[in-house]
């Protein structure tokens, strides 16, 4: 009995010893601790590469505050490293922290304060109603505010030199002109983009190929046999990437295929990640997509297509794990892991690309896949093609040209405008009847418009007399709208409804058809126009002097009056 009690006591004591060991034992391991002994600069541009000196054994990450630096390069002797200053770090500064594989870190006492580069905007695309527009320039990712006619917008894709901006929820009318204004992190002045066209949303099929193999090469690196083969891919003879190798489930990667550039996806409204794959009958394989920023996504954890080619097409921005996916910084990488395919890594890939919407193999580049085919603006006279608008003479006198007033005013839109001047030949209310400008518009189809408006811009120093003369029915129906502008040296806009405005009828009543049409006050919306003409004359005794720009047709009024 005593021996039995002693055995129990020793067991309890022993159990207590193990418990204490588990709770209290400290492992005396001399983990390498990184140090920073020098920094090339504590004040440099965002995206600049700086150099650190110190002990960087097994250092794997460098942070500026809580934001990880980019493109870490540690020297072979691990006594120095280079790192790119992250563009999203705190603008008022942050300490630099290095961390190694053993979770040991070192942080500077001094703050790194970034220099914010100025932002310039070089181009603003037309704005699709309800969808997006694109901004190009330098350091546009540092824009802090973008407004359209004062309404705030949202950036949906950000790159250093290109932004894709959403106007969802903003009430914009196709055919109108808007102003796009900017504020930047550097607080430098950025000129407002004025008179930006608003257009109907119109989506065509486009694609950006990440990896295709038609040149017979691949960039796979890893285990197994990797080749480029030629064969039937969904009924088309194509080259494709082929991998035959061992698989290690989720325990070990087989290899990788890494892009070195960020693809420009700014032209895509609804980007899908699309690839075409095949696994041999009786075998399987797998890869996952990564963005080289710590994020990844799966595709069912293993491919087994039974020897058939299949297309997988999914929204690019969905199903990412690991953190926040940024489409503007997306640098693709395929990490080949067998996953649930187990010991097999046998896989064929015809292509990996980003497509406009879900791809099923039938779409061709340029195919209309959504939106409206209705034009937002039909240009009648924009004067940008100089050879279409030669100088006009009245006898020996040059009276109209694209070259007049170029040192005085800028074009209303674009670079060119057309100007009439006075040659002293006209009396009060006289006009250049034989020196008009006109455009044949027989091929202009207005059938899609409910209420088309004709609009144009004028610029004059004194009161002028401008007539817009229009023709239908083989020019037997002639009607006009008259304007008497004085814009005081500024551009002003004029517009009217082509079919819902009463006109002054100038038809020739001496003919049977002319007499018939002479009673009309409005044009027939079911009949195309023949020609649209501009006549310039004197407003009383005022000398002729008027510039004309951008005559267009839109659905409804182009300008808010």
Residue pairs with C-beta under 8 A, 6 or more apart in sequence:
31 102
31 104
32 55
32 57
32 58
32 100
32 102
32 104
33 55
33 100
33 104
33 106
34 54
34 55
34 56
34 57
34 59
34 98
34 99
34 100
34 104
34 105
34 106
35 54
35 55
35 106
36 52
36 53
36 54
36 96
36 98
36 106
36 108
37 53
37 54
37 55
38 52
38 53
38 54
39 50
39 51
39 52
39 53
39 96
39 108
39 110
39 112
40 50
40 51
40 52
41 48
41 50
42 110
42 111
42 112
42 113
43 112
43 113
43 114
43 115
44 50
44 85
44 112
44 114
44 115
45 85
45 114
45 115
45 116
45 117
46 85
46 86
46 87
46 89
46 114
46 115
46 116
46 117
46 142
47 84
47 85
47 87
47 117
47 160
48 84
48 85
48 115
49 71
49 82
49 83
49 84
49 85
50 82
50 83
50 85
50 112
51 80
51 81
51 82
52 62
52 80
52 81
52 82
52 83
52 96
52 98
53 79
53 80
54 79
54 80
54 98
54 106
55 78
55 79
56 74
56 75
56 78
56 79
56 80
56 81
56 98
56 100
57 78
57 100
58 78
58 100
58 101
58 102
59 72
59 74
59 78
59 81
59 98
59 99
59 100
59 101
60 72
60 99
60 100
60 101
61 68
61 69
61 72
61 98
61 99
62 68
62 69
62 72
62 81
62 83
62 96
62 97
62 98
62 99
63 69
63 96
63 97
63 98
63 99
64 85
64 86
64 89
64 90
64 94
64 95
64 96
64 97
64 112
64 114
65 89
65 90
65 94
65 95
65 97
66 94
67 86
67 88
67 89
67 90
67 94
68 86
69 83
69 84
69 85
69 86
70 83
70 84
70 86
71 82
71 83
71 84
72 81
72 82
72 83
73 81
73 82
73 83
74 80
74 81
75 81
81 98
85 112
85 114
87 141
87 142
87 160
89 112
89 114
91 114
91 116
91 185
92 113
93 111
93 112
93 113
93 114
94 111
94 112
95 107
95 108
95 109
95 110
95 111
95 112
96 107
96 108
96 112
97 105
97 106
97 107
97 108
98 105
98 106
99 105
116 142
116 185
116 186
117 138
117 139
117 142
117 186
118 138
118 139
118 184
118 186
118 188
119 137
119 138
119 139
119 140
119 142
119 143
119 182
119 184
119 185
119 186
119 188
119 190
120 137
120 138
120 139
120 190
121 135
121 136
121 137
121 140
121 182
121 190
121 191
121 193
122 136
122 137
122 138
123 134
123 135
123 136
123 137
124 133
124 134
124 135
124 136
124 180
124 193
124 196
125 133
125 134
125 135
126 133
126 196
126 197
126 198
126 199
126 376
127 133
127 148
127 167
127 172
127 178
127 180
127 196
127 197
127 198
127 199
128 167
128 199
128 200
128 201
128 202
128 269
128 371
129 167
129 172
129 173
129 174
129 198
129 199
129 200
129 201
130 167
130 168
130 172
130 201
131 166
131 167
131 168
131 201
131 269
132 156
132 164
132 165
132 166
132 167
132 269
133 164
133 165
133 167
133 180
133 196
134 162
134 163
134 164
134 165
134 266
134 267
135 143
135 146
135 162
135 163
135 165
135 180
136 161
136 162
137 161
138 160
138 161
139 160
139 161
139 184
139 186
140 159
140 160
140 161
140 162
140 163
141 158
141 159
141 160
141 163
141 328
142 184
142 185
142 186
143 155
143 163
143 182
143 183
143 184
143 185
144 183
144 184
144 185
145 152
145 181
145 182
145 183
146 152
146 153
146 155
146 163
146 165
146 180
146 181
146 182
147 153
147 180
147 181
148 167
148 170
148 172
148 178
148 179
148 180
148 196
149 178
149 179
150 181
151 167
151 170
153 165
153 166
153 167
153 170
154 165
154 166
154 168
155 163
155 164
155 165
155 166
156 164
156 165
156 166
156 327
157 163
157 164
157 265
157 266
157 327
157 328
158 326
158 328
158 329
159 262
159 264
159 266
159 328
159 329
162 264
162 266
162 328
163 266
163 328
164 265
164 266
164 328
172 178
172 198
173 198
173 556
174 198
174 199
174 200
174 372
174 374
174 376
174 554
174 555
175 198
175 199
175 376
175 377
175 554
175 555
175 556
175 558
176 198
176 554
176 558
176 559
176 560
177 194
177 195
177 196
177 197
177 198
177 413
177 558
177 559
178 195
178 196
178 198
179 192
179 193
179 194
179 195
179 196
180 192
180 193
180 196
181 192
181 193
182 190
182 192
182 193
183 190
184 190
195 412
195 413
197 376
197 377
198 376
199 376
199 377
200 371
200 372
200 374
200 375
200 376
201 370
201 371
201 372
202 368
202 370
202 371
202 372
202 373
203 269
203 270
203 356
203 357
203 368
203 369
203 370
203 371
204 356
204 365
204 366
204 367
204 368
204 369
205 355
205 356
205 357
205 363
205 364
205 365
205 366
205 367
205 368
205 369
206 267
206 268
206 355
206 356
206 365
206 366
207 274
207 353
207 354
207 355
207 356
207 359
207 365
208 263
208 264
208 265
208 268
208 353
208 354
209 351
209 352
209 353
210 259
210 263
210 332
210 352
210 353
210 354
211 218
211 219
211 241
211 257
211 259
211 334
211 349
211 351
211 352
211 353
212 351
212 353
213 228
213 238
213 239
213 240
213 241
213 349
213 350
213 351
214 238
214 239
215 239
216 228
216 239
217 228
218 226
218 227
218 228
218 241
218 257
219 257
219 258
220 226
220 241
220 243
220 255
220 256
220 257
220 336
221 255
221 256
221 257
221 258
222 245
222 253
222 254
222 255
222 256
222 336
223 245
223 246
223 254
223 255
223 345
224 243
224 244
224 245
224 246
224 254
224 255
224 345
225 243
225 244
225 245
226 241
226 242
226 243
226 245
226 255
227 241
227 242
228 239
228 240
228 241
228 242
229 239
229 240
229 242
229 348
230 237
230 238
230 239
230 240
231 237
231 238
231 240
232 238
233 240
233 276
233 309
233 350
234 276
234 309
234 311
234 350
234 361
238 350
240 278
240 348
240 349
240 350
240 351
241 348
241 349
241 350
242 347
242 348
243 254
243 255
243 285
243 336
243 345
243 346
243 347
243 348
243 349
244 345
244 346
245 254
245 255
245 345
245 346
246 254
246 343
246 344
246 345
247 254
247 284
247 285
247 286
247 337
247 338
247 341
247 342
247 343
247 344
247 345
248 254
248 337
248 338
248 343
249 337
249 338
249 339
249 340
249 341
249 342
249 343
250 337
250 338
250 339
252 337
253 335
253 336
253 337
254 336
254 337
254 338
254 345
255 336
256 333
256 334
256 335
256 336
257 287
257 333
257 334
257 336
258 292
258 333
258 334
259 331
259 332
259 333
260 331
261 331
262 328
262 329
262 330
262 331
263 330
263 332
263 354
265 271
265 316
265 327
265 328
265 330
265 354
268 354
268 355
268 356
269 356
270 315
270 356
270 357
271 315
271 316
271 317
271 327
271 354
271 355
271 356
272 313
272 314
272 315
272 316
272 354
272 355
272 356
272 357
272 358
272 359
273 289
273 313
273 314
273 315
273 316
273 352
273 354
274 311
274 312
274 313
274 314
274 351
274 352
274 353
274 354
274 355
274 358
274 359
275 311
275 312
275 349
275 350
275 351
275 352
275 353
276 309
276 310
276 311
276 312
276 349
276 350
276 351
276 361
277 303
277 305
277 309
277 310
277 312
277 347
277 348
277 349
277 350
278 305
278 307
278 308
278 309
278 310
278 347
278 348
278 350
279 285
279 303
279 304
279 305
279 306
279 307
279 341
279 344
279 346
279 347
279 348
280 307
280 346
280 348
281 306
281 307
283 304
283 344
283 346
284 302
284 303
284 304
284 338
284 341
284 342
284 344
284 346
285 302
285 303
285 336
285 338
285 341
285 344
285 345
285 346
285 347
286 299
286 301
286 302
286 303
286 336
286 337
286 338
286 339
286 340
286 341
286 345
286 347
287 334
287 335
287 336
287 337
287 347
288 296
288 297
288 298
288 299
288 334
288 335
288 337
288 339
289 296
289 297
289 299
289 332
289 333
289 334
289 335
290 296
290 332
290 333
290 334
290 335
291 320
291 325
291 326
291 329
291 330
291 331
291 332
291 333
292 331
292 332
292 333
293 323
293 326
293 329
293 331
294 322
294 323
295 320
295 321
295 322
295 323
295 324
295 325
296 320
296 321
296 322
296 335
297 318
297 319
297 320
297 321
298 319
298 321
298 339
299 312
299 314
301 339
301 340
302 338
302 339
302 340
302 341
302 342
303 341
303 347
304 341
309 348
309 350
311 359
311 360
311 361
313 355
313 358
313 359
313 360
314 358
316 327
316 330
316 354
317 325
317 327
332 352
334 352
336 345
336 347
338 344
338 345
353 359
355 363
356 369
357 369
357 370
363 369
373 448
374 448
374 449
374 555
375 448
376 554
376 555
377 552
377 553
377 554
377 558
378 444
378 446
378 552
378 553
378 554
379 550
379 551
379 552
380 439
380 441
380 444
380 454
380 532
380 551
380 552
380 553
381 418
381 437
381 439
381 456
381 534
381 548
381 550
381 551
382 413
382 414
382 416
382 549
382 550
382 551
382 552
383 389
383 402
383 411
383 414
383 416
383 417
383 418
383 548
383 549
383 550
384 414
384 415
384 416
386 402
386 416
389 402
389 416
389 418
389 437
391 398
391 400
391 401
391 402
391 403
392 398
392 399
392 400
392 401
392 432
392 435
392 437
393 399
393 435
394 423
394 425
394 432
394 434
394 435
395 425
397 423
397 425
398 423
399 420
399 421
399 422
399 423
399 432
399 435
399 544
400 418
400 419
400 420
400 421
400 432
400 435
400 437
400 536
401 418
401 419
402 416
402 417
402 418
402 419
404 419
404 421
404 547
405 417
405 419
405 459
405 547
408 489
409 417
409 459
409 489
409 491
409 547
411 417
411 549
412 457
412 459
412 491
412 549
412 550
413 457
413 549
413 550
414 549
414 550
416 549
417 459
417 547
417 548
417 549
418 437
418 547
418 548
418 549
419 545
419 546
419 547
419 548
420 432
420 536
420 544
420 545
420 546
420 548
421 544
421 545
422 538
422 543
422 544
422 545
426 432
426 537
426 538
426 544
427 538
428 538
428 540
428 541
429 465
429 537
429 538
429 539
429 540
430 537
430 538
431 465
431 467
431 535
431 536
431 537
431 538
432 535
432 536
432 537
432 544
433 535
436 469
436 533
436 534
436 535
436 536
437 533
437 534
437 548
438 531
438 532
438 533
438 534
439 531
439 532
439 533
439 551
440 530
440 531
441 528
441 529
441 530
441 531
441 532
442 528
442 529
442 530
442 531
443 528
444 528
444 529
444 553
445 528
446 452
446 498
446 525
446 528
446 529
446 553
449 553
449 555
450 555
450 556
451 497
451 499
451 500
451 555
451 556
452 497
452 498
452 499
452 553
452 554
452 555
453 495
453 496
453 497
453 498
453 553
453 554
453 555
453 556
453 557
453 558
454 468
454 495
454 496
454 498
454 532
454 551
454 552
454 553
455 493
455 494
455 495
455 550
455 551
455 552
455 553
455 554
455 557
455 558
455 559
456 468
456 493
456 494
456 495
456 548
456 549
456 550
456 551
456 552
457 491
457 492
457 493
457 494
457 548
457 549
457 550
458 464
458 466
458 483
458 485
458 487
458 491
458 492
458 494
458 546
458 547
458 548
458 549
459 487
459 489
459 490
459 491
459 492
459 546
459 547
459 549
460 485
460 486
460 487
460 489
460 545
460 546
460 547
461 488
461 489
461 545
462 486
462 539
462 542
462 543
462 545
463 484
463 485
463 486
463 539
463 540
463 542
464 483
464 484
464 485
464 486
464 536
464 538
464 539
464 542
464 544
464 545
464 546
465 482
465 483
465 484
465 536
465 537
465 538
465 539
466 482
466 483
466 484
466 485
466 534
466 535
466 536
466 537
466 546
466 548
467 480
467 481
467 482
467 483
467 534
467 535
467 536
467 537
468 480
468 481
468 482
468 483
468 532
468 533
468 534
469 478
469 479
469 480
469 506
469 532
469 533
469 534
469 535
470 478
470 479
470 480
470 498
470 503
470 523
470 529
470 531
470 532
470 533
471 477
471 478
471 529
471 530
471 531
471 532
471 533
472 523
472 524
472 527
472 528
472 529
472 530
473 513
473 517
473 527
473 530
474 530
475 530
475 531
476 507
476 508
476 511
476 513
476 514
476 517
477 507
477 517
477 520
477 523
477 524
478 505
478 506
478 507
478 508
478 517
479 503
479 504
479 505
479 506
479 507
479 520
479 521
479 523
480 503
480 504
480 506
481 496
481 501
481 503
481 504
482 504
483 494
484 539
485 492
485 494
485 546
491 549
493 558
493 559
495 557
495 558
495 559
495 561
498 523
498 525
498 529
498 553
499 522
499 523
499 524
499 525
500 522
501 522
502 521
502 522
503 521
503 522
503 523
505 517
505 518
505 519
505 520
505 521
507 514
507 517
507 518
507 520
508 514
508 518
509 515
509 518
523 529
532 551
534 548
534 551
536 544
536 546
537 544
538 544
552 558
